[in-house]
Amino acid sequence: MNDKHIPRPVVKRLSVYLRRFQREAGRGGKTLTSKELAETLDITSALVRRDLARLSRMGRPGVGYDVAATIEQLRHILGTDEVRGVIVVGVGGLGGALLSYEGFTRRGFELVAAFDVDKRKIGRKIGGVLIHELSALPTVVRKHRVKLAILTAPADAAQDIMPLLKDSGITGVLNFAPVTLVVPPEVSIAQVDIAARLERLSYFTRAAHEA
C-alpha cells in the first residue's frame, strides 16, 4: 500500500469513512458493511470496496469491516494515528473561534501556537494557545516541528504570508482566506470558501423550492 499516491478524491472519501466508523464505534458497533458506508456518501458499494481495498485488512463478505481495526488503519493512512501540531495564522474572529474549538485533539491534532500582526493580541492566550508576533513564526514552527497551518488572515495579506510558511517548513495549509493562493508544489493547500459553499446551498434550496 503506497499512501503517498492516493488520489485526492479518494483521500477525501477516506476521511468521511473514518468519521462514519468513529460514529459507529461511539455507538458500540463492531462492523460496518460497504452498503452502509456507501449510503453515507451517496456512492456505490463497489466504489467503497475499491477505496478500502487500500487497507491491509479487508472487509469480510457478509460481515463487513471491523470498526476498530479499520479506524486504526484509516488514521494511519491519513497521518492522524499520532498527534500532529498545527499553527493558526491570523487571530480575527474566525481564528479566535478555531483556537477555542476543543475538537481538534480528538481528531489527532494539537494547536500549538497562533500568530498575528496586531500588537494588542501578542502575548494573549485563547483556548490555552499563546499568540505570537508573525515574525516569530519560523522559530516556533521549527521548535515544535510543525508541518500544518490554518490560515485565517485577511485576503490581502494571505498571499504575502505563504513564502514565510513555506520557508519555515510548513507543507500543508488549510486556507480560510477568501482568495485563491499560489503555492509551490511542495506545499499542499485545501481551500475553505464558506461563502462559496453557502452560494451552492442557496442554489439547491432555491431550486428545490421552485421545483
N, C-alpha and C positions, 0 to 999 in steps of 0.2 A: 504494500500500500504506500503510494507516494503522495503524502498530504500536500506537498508544495504545489502540485499541479492540478488540484481540483478546480474545475471551472467555477467562476464567481456565482452563477445561478445555483449551482449545487451547494456551495458553501452557505448561501442564504437559506436554502431549504434545510440543510443540516442543523442550522441554528434553530429553526422553527420546530424541527423534530425534537431537538433537545428540550425545548420548553414543554412540548407535549409529554415527553417521557417524565420530566420532572413533576409536572402536574399529576401524572398518574402515580408516581412514587409518593407524592404527598397524600394521595387518597388510599395508599396502601396497595395499589395494584402491582401485579407481578409481571404481567406480559401485555404487549400491545401488538395487534396484527397490522399488516400493511394496509388493509382496508380502513381500519380506524385512523391510521396516520394519513392516508390519502384524503379522508374526509376533512381533516384539519386544514389542508392546503387547497382543497378542491382540485386535486390532480388524480391520476390513475394509480392503482395499486402497483402496476408494473413499474412506473417511474420511481415509486418509493423503494421497491426492491432493488432497482438499479442503483439508486443513491446509496442505500445501506449495504450494497454488495462491497463497498469500500471498507466495511468493518471486518475485523479478523474473525469475529464470531457472528455467524449468520443467524437469521431467524429460523425457526423450525416450522415446516409446513403443518398447518392445522393447530399450531400452538401460538406462534408469533415470536416477537423479540423480547428477550429477557430485559426487564426495565432497568434493573440496577447495573447489569453488565453493559447495556447499550449506553446509558448515561456516562459511564466511565470512559468508554471508547470515544463517544462524541466529544466529550470535554477534552480528551487528549488530542483529537484531530483539530479542534478549534483553539487549542492552546490555552484552555482555562482550567486545566487539571492542577495548576498551581497558581497562586495569587500573582497577578500582573499589575505593576504600578502604572498609574495614569496621572497626567497633569491636566489642569484646566487653565486655558489661556483666555483671559477676558472675564472679569468678575462683575458683570452687569446683573440685570435681573435674572436672566436665564442661567448665567454662570453660577450665581449665588444659589439658585434653586437646585442645580445639579450637585453642588457641594453639600447641600443639606440632605440630598437623597440617600437613604440608607440601604438601597437595594443592590448597589454595586458589589459589595462584599459577598453577598450570597451568590453572585454570578461569577466570582473569581477575580474581581478587580478591586484595587485599593487606590483611592485618590490620595496621592502623596504630597501634592503641592499645587498652589494656584498662583497665577501671575497677572499683574495689571500695571498700567502706567499712572493710575490715579494715586497720588501720594497719600491721599486721605484713607485709602484702603490698605496700604502697605503695613504689614505687622499685625493686622487683624486676623481673626480666625473665623471661619464659617464651617460648621459641621466638624469642628476639630482640625480643619485643614488651614495651614498658615498661608497667607497671601504675601508673595514676594514681588519685588520690583522685576519688571520684564528683563532687565539686564542680567539678573541673577539666574536666568533660565538655564544656560549651558552648565553652570556649576552644579545646580540642583539635579538636573537630568542625569549628568554623569555620576553624581554621588549615589543616586538611587537606581541607576541603570535602567531608566525608564525608556520605553520604546513607543508608548502610545500617548497621544494628546487629544483632548477635546478642545476645539477652537470655537469660542463664542465671542470673539472680538467683533467690532463693527466692520461692515463690509469694506469700507475704505481703508481699513488697516490690516485686514486679514492676509492679503497677498504679500504685504511687506514683512509679515511675521514668518512666512513659510521658510525663507532661507535660514532664519535663526533656528527654527525647529529642525530642519534638515541637518544643519551643521552641528547641532547639539547631539545628534544621534537618534532623533525621532524618526520612526519608519512607518508609523500608522497614524492617520489623523481623521477624527470624526468632526466634520465641519458643519457647524450650525450657522455660520455667516451666510447671508443671502447673496452669495456671489460664487461663480464657478472659478476655482483656483487652478492655477498652472503649477504642477508639481513635477519634480524629477522622477524618473522611472523607478528609483529605489524607494520611493515613498508611496504607500497605498493610502488612498483617500476615500472616505464614504461621506456623501453629501446628505444632510438632513435639511430639506427645504420645507418647513412647516406650512408656509403659505401655499406652496405648490400642491401639497397634499390636500389642503383644505379646498383648493380650487377643483381638484379632481373629485373630491367628495361632494362639493356643491353641484358639479355637473351631474353626477349619478343620482343624487337626491332629487334634483330638478327633473331629470329625465324620467325617473320613476313616478314623480307626481303628474307629469304630463302624459304618461302612457295611458 
